[in-house]
Amino acid sequence: MRRKKFLVTSDTEFIRFLNYFDDRNSTLFKIINEKRNRLDKSKFTYRIINHWQKEGLISDDRPSGKGWRSYSLMDMVWLNVITELRKFGYSLEKIKLVKESLISPLINHKEKHQLPFLEVYVALALINKEPTYLLVFDNGEALPVTTKEMVNAIQFKTIGNHIQISINNILQKIYPKKDLKPRFKTFIKLSDEEFELMALVRTGNYESITIKNKDGQIERLEATEHLKADERITELLKSGKFQNIEIKQQGGKVVCVKRTIKKKVSK
C-alpha cells in the first residue's frame, strides 16, 4: 500500500526502539512476541477467532491446526484493534488493508513478528507509558503515532480525518491489574539496561527481580517467575540460554514450575 499520509517528527526514540529488533534475545522482544497467553473466552469466542482466521485477519501457528491456541502480546493487541474497528463499522476487507499498511517496509515482516511498525509503538506505550495511538483513515491506511508526532502532523496539515485508537487503553485492558495509564509529560530517558529492567517490571509476570550493579550501571538482571504446571520443559529449555528451572512433584504429578532467567545487560 502506498502511503498517502506522513508524519513530521524529530523524535529519536523511534529509531532507538527499532534497534531492539536486532536482538531476538532481549527481554522486551520476548515479552512482546512470546506466545504464552490465553484469550478471555467471554471477549473472543472460538467462533469469532475461527472466522477472523478464515478471513486472513489472524494466523494459526499451531502444528496441524490442533491443540490450545497461545497468543503473544502483539497478537492480543491486534485482536483488540480489530474489535475497536468493528465497533466503528469497518468491514473485514477494510481491516485487511489496515493490517497491510502496518507491515512496515523497514523490517522484514516474514519473520516472527507480523506487525513490526505497530510493535515499536506498543513498546513505547508499555515501557515509557508514552501516549500512543493508532490512526486509521477511510482508505484503510493506518499509522501508529505518539502524541508529539500527532501534534506535529496536525500543525503541518499532513493528516486528515481519521479514527483514533489508544494503544495505551488496549494495553490496560490486557493488563487490568497494572497501572499503564499514559504519562502526558516529558519522561526521563532510560538506558538500554534500564529498558530491560522496565520490560520485566511492566508485565508483572515475575515475583522477584534482582539487580546487580557495577560502577553505577546495571550489570546483570535475574527474574523469577512461577509457570503453569503443564509447561513443556523442553520448550522452556529452548527459550533461554541462562536460566534455572525448579520443578516440584506431588503424587507423581508436576505441581509447580519455577524459573529464574539470568541476563547480563551491561556493555
GIFENFEN-V551612 format. One record per run of one state. SS is the DSSP state (helix for helix, strand for strand, loop for the rest). FROM is the first residue (numbers start at 1). TO is the last residue. If there is no record, write none. Layout:
<<SS:FROM:TO> <SS:FROM:TO>>
//
This chain:
<<loop:1:12> <helix:13:22> <loop:23:26> <helix:27:33> <loop:34:36> <strand:37:37> <loop:38:45> <helix:46:54> <loop:55:62> <helix:63:65> <loop:66:70> <strand:71:71> <loop:72:72> <helix:73:87> <loop:88:91> <helix:92:101> <loop:102:115> <helix:116:128> <loop:129:129> <strand:130:130> <loop:131:131> <strand:132:136> <loop:137:141> <strand:142:146> <helix:147:155> <loop:156:162> <strand:163:166> <helix:167:174> <loop:175:182> <strand:183:183> <loop:184:191> <helix:192:203> <loop:204:207> <strand:208:214> <loop:215:216> <strand:217:227> <loop:228:232> <helix:233:239> <loop:240:242> <strand:243:250> <loop:251:252> <strand:253:264> <loop:265:267>>
//
